[in-house]
């Protein structure tokens, strides 16, 4: 048992089988209801995905083979599943997750097909695999492969299923729903593609296909789009229920390519949230959740094109950040005198106005800086704004100029002459 525990806890390894194909081994949790369906318990489990299509450009020579436990324990859950029937998109991410220090979350539970009676033992297993950072997300339904009677004589203590001589439960991937990303950011008034796809096998050609997208945000939900059709007649039987989005393909392409992606156009702030892609094909059903973030960078400007200091009078310089989303925006004032090698933080960082919210959900903010008269001529004062929608901070600058006493008297003289001239004209 001690050796088995080491294998099941934190184990992550791979085994090369052929060019472009690999076996992937994941450490998982088997989740089940207990205490009258009011609580969840989990048990360590191992999932072995055999013959996963990886791609010919991946180097598989250095992968470590999986070695089954030397002593078979009928209480340990080890699922071996054939995955070569169709490609699991982005499966190569699983090979590099450990090296990239990405956590792999894998949960397994019993799955009862639609129309089947519960309580008769698991016909299938539901597997959810997510790689930290949103690089990989998929939901698998594994069909239990019956063993020849008395082939090994081993029965799992908890699941009541026949085991191989190595103590494994044999399964095969029958259905999967996937998303190539879990989160994305799109610009305000732009468009985005929410990715979702599915694969299936061993399904009757006259089964119904149901694609549904829902948006969920802050406790509210709304339908984005829905399509119902059949595998053997997608074009003739398709029924669309339009919402705020549209499927990226027609019914024929959805059925033939398994592409259930949806496109959202003219994005608004209210479009931000979690989007649920639900795919039902016959007795199988799976979901993926994609989070959409809407972003709009601020427009940054200064209140003055020239900053002229007169005598001992201070001047107020304002930096305006207009119509950005989300709320977080940071304003920093910098100065660089002619003798400075690089800009330095201004001693006084000014005062901020309150956020102003516009009708489209965006915000505006102003920062006001009092520039003292002692600032040296030729000093460059910069307003630098940081925001999540910007790849790099935006900076706007102005040069400080001084008006000496002679210049000041000259300007007043010119002003007086101009006023007298226009006075004579209007008499």
HELIX and SHEET records of a PDB file:
HELIX    1   1 UNK A    2  UNK A    8  1                                   7    
HELIX    2   2 UNK A   92  UNK A   96  1                                   5    
HELIX    3   3 UNK A  234  UNK A  237  1                                   4    
HELIX    4   4 UNK A  251  UNK A  257  1                                   7    
HELIX    5   5 UNK A  269  UNK A  271  5                                   3    
HELIX    6   6 UNK A  405  UNK A  426  1                                  22    
SHEET    1   A 8 UNK A  12  UNK A  18  0                                        
SHEET    2   A 8 UNK A  21  UNK A  34 -1                                        
SHEET    3   A 8 UNK A  39  UNK A  53 -1                                        
SHEET    4   A 8 UNK A  77  UNK A  82  1                                        
SHEET    5   A 8 UNK A 169  UNK A 179  1                                        
SHEET    6   A 8 UNK A 136  UNK A 144 -1                                        
SHEET    7   A 8 UNK A 124  UNK A 131 -1                                        
SHEET    8   A 8 UNK A 104  UNK A 111 -1                                        
SHEET    1   B 6 UNK A  12  UNK A  18  0                                        
SHEET    2   B 6 UNK A  21  UNK A  34 -1                                        
SHEET    3   B 6 UNK A  39  UNK A  53 -1                                        
SHEET    4   B 6 UNK A  77  UNK A  82  1                                        
SHEET    5   B 6 UNK A 169  UNK A 179  1                                        
SHEET    6   B 6 UNK A 197  UNK A 200 -1                                        
SHEET    1   C 2 UNK A 154  UNK A 155  0                                        
SHEET    2   C 2 UNK A 162  UNK A 163 -1                                        
SHEET    1   D 6 UNK A 183  UNK A 187  0                                        
SHEET    2   D 6 UNK A 284  UNK A 295  1                                        
SHEET    3   D 6 UNK A 273  UNK A 281 -1                                        
SHEET    4   D 6 UNK A 208  UNK A 217 -1                                        
SHEET    5   D 6 UNK A 220  UNK A 230 -1                                        
SHEET    6   D 6 UNK A 239  UNK A 242 -1                                        
SHEET    1   E 3 UNK A 192  UNK A 194  0                                        
SHEET    2   E 3 UNK A 262  UNK A 264 -1                                        
SHEET    3   E 3 UNK A 246  UNK A 247 -1                                        
SHEET    1   F 4 UNK A 299  UNK A 302  0                                        
SHEET    2   F 4 UNK A 315  UNK A 324 -1                                        
SHEET    3   F 4 UNK A 363  UNK A 371 -1                                        
SHEET    4   F 4 UNK A 351  UNK A 352 -1                                        
SHEET    1   G 4 UNK A 299  UNK A 302  0                                        
SHEET    2   G 4 UNK A 315  UNK A 324 -1                                        
SHEET    3   G 4 UNK A 363  UNK A 371 -1                                        
SHEET    4   G 4 UNK A 356  UNK A 357 -1                                        
SHEET    1   H 5 UNK A 307  UNK A 310  0                                        
SHEET    2   H 5 UNK A 394  UNK A 403  1                                        
SHEET    3   H 5 UNK A 380  UNK A 387 -1                                        
SHEET    4   H 5 UNK A 329  UNK A 336 -1                                        
SHEET    5   H 5 UNK A 344  UNK A 345 -1                                        
END                                                                             
